[in-house]
Amino acid sequence: MTRTQFNSKKESQTTQNGEAGFTMIELVIVLVLTSILGIFLFQIVTSSLSTFITMRTRKERADDAVLVLEKISREVRAANDINTVGNNILIFKRADTGKSVKFIRNTATNRLRRQSAADVASLPGSSSSGNIVAENVSGFNSYSLSVGGPNPRVWVTLQFSDGSDWETKIYPRNYGL
């Protein structure tokens, strides 16, 4: 077995010919390059986050629009009489209950509400002014086409404050019955 002897008297040697470490200029250059890279990465992350928030908002608005139009379509399909169509209002009578239902947009708050004679103020989620169906609605229009003809239909358009437009055509099954 061989033994290695350690020499504790030997000190570490440093050279003075430029290989001892980084110079101040090298550190400044690295710092500047790292800062530039950090700025670019920050811009990329900020842009990605902004795009994510915008897309999430658009998706939520699209989901709201689809749900609102589906709710209106389902109820109008069961209508037997369309009373009033126009800007910011749609009134019809349901065939199953015989009660009037009104969808109306409040122009001051940009909320679309559903009001019905069957609404009771004491029920949770109900109020004397009706249930809020959608928020940030900048336009709500309904048109009645071919009412009284062979294929009556109601055309509903919905605009949101973000600029998205939605529309649907509804064919009431029980119209005139």
BELNOR-V318363 format. One record per backbone hydrogen bond with DSSP energy under -0.5 kcal/mol. CO is the residue of the C=O (numbers start at 0). NH is the residue of the N-H. E is the energy in kcal/mol with one decimal. If there is no record, write none. Layout:
BEGIN
co:CO nh:NH e:E
co:CO nh:NH e:E
END
This chain:
BEGIN
co:2 nh:4 e:-0.5
co:5 nh:7 e:-0.9
co:6 nh:9 e:-0.8
co:22 nh:26 e:-2.0
co:23 nh:27 e:-2.2
co:24 nh:28 e:-2.5
co:25 nh:29 e:-2.4
co:26 nh:30 e:-2.3
co:27 nh:31 e:-2.5
co:28 nh:32 e:-2.6
co:29 nh:33 e:-2.5
co:30 nh:34 e:-2.0
co:31 nh:35 e:-2.3
co:32 nh:36 e:-2.4
co:33 nh:37 e:-2.4
co:34 nh:38 e:-2.2
co:35 nh:39 e:-2.0
co:36 nh:40 e:-2.4
co:37 nh:41 e:-2.5
co:38 nh:42 e:-2.2
co:39 nh:43 e:-2.1
co:40 nh:44 e:-2.6
co:41 nh:45 e:-2.6
co:42 nh:46 e:-2.5
co:43 nh:47 e:-2.5
co:44 nh:48 e:-2.5
co:45 nh:49 e:-2.4
co:46 nh:50 e:-2.4
co:47 nh:51 e:-2.4
co:48 nh:52 e:-2.3
co:49 nh:53 e:-2.3
co:50 nh:54 e:-2.6
co:51 nh:55 e:-2.4
co:52 nh:56 e:-2.2
co:53 nh:57 e:-2.3
co:54 nh:58 e:-2.4
co:55 nh:59 e:-2.4
co:56 nh:60 e:-2.3
co:57 nh:61 e:-2.6
co:58 nh:62 e:-2.7
co:59 nh:63 e:-2.4
co:60 nh:64 e:-2.6
co:61 nh:65 e:-2.5
co:62 nh:66 e:-2.4
co:63 nh:67 e:-2.7
co:64 nh:68 e:-2.7
co:65 nh:69 e:-2.2
co:66 nh:70 e:-2.3
co:67 nh:71 e:-2.7
co:68 nh:72 e:-2.6
co:69 nh:73 e:-2.6
co:70 nh:74 e:-2.0
co:71 nh:75 e:-2.9
co:72 nh:76 e:-2.5
co:73 nh:77 e:-0.8
co:75 nh:78 e:-1.8
co:76 nh:172 e:-2.4
co:76 nh:173 e:-0.9
co:77 nh:94 e:-2.6
co:78 nh:173 e:-0.6
co:79 nh:175 e:-2.6
co:80 nh:82 e:-0.7
co:80 nh:92 e:-3.0
co:83 nh:90 e:-2.9
co:85 nh:88 e:-1.0
co:85 nh:141 e:-1.3
co:87 nh:104 e:-2.0
co:88 nh:85 e:-1.0
co:89 nh:102 e:-2.8
co:90 nh:82 e:-1.4
co:90 nh:83 e:-1.8
co:91 nh:100 e:-3.0
co:92 nh:79 e:-2.5
co:92 nh:80 e:-1.1
co:93 nh:97 e:-1.6
co:98 nh:93 e:-2.4
co:99 nh:116 e:-1.5
co:100 nh:91 e:-2.2
co:101 nh:103 e:-0.5
co:101 nh:114 e:-3.6
co:102 nh:89 e:-1.8
co:103 nh:105 e:-0.5
co:103 nh:112 e:-2.9
co:104 nh:106 e:-0.7
co:105 nh:109 e:-1.9
co:105 nh:110 e:-0.9
co:109 nh:136 e:-2.7
co:110 nh:105 e:-2.9
co:110 nh:112 e:-0.6
co:111 nh:132 e:-3.6
co:111 nh:133 e:-1.5
co:112 nh:103 e:-2.3
co:112 nh:114 e:-0.5
co:113 nh:130 e:-2.1
co:114 nh:101 e:-3.8
co:115 nh:118 e:-1.2
co:119 nh:122 e:-1.5
co:122 nh:125 e:-1.8
co:126 nh:129 e:-1.4
co:130 nh:113 e:-2.7
co:130 nh:132 e:-0.5
co:133 nh:111 e:-2.6
co:135 nh:137 e:-0.7
co:135 nh:160 e:-2.4
co:138 nh:158 e:-3.0
co:139 nh:87 e:-4.0
co:140 nh:156 e:-2.9
co:142 nh:144 e:-0.6
co:142 nh:154 e:-3.3
co:144 nh:152 e:-2.5
co:145 nh:148 e:-1.9
co:152 nh:144 e:-2.9
co:153 nh:155 e:-0.6
co:153 nh:169 e:-3.2
co:154 nh:142 e:-2.8
co:155 nh:167 e:-2.2
co:156 nh:140 e:-2.2
co:157 nh:165 e:-2.7
co:158 nh:137 e:-1.6
co:158 nh:138 e:-1.8
co:159 nh:162 e:-2.1
co:163 nh:159 e:-2.4
co:165 nh:157 e:-3.3
co:167 nh:155 e:-2.7
co:169 nh:153 e:-2.8
co:169 nh:171 e:-0.7
co:173 nh:176 e:-2.0
END
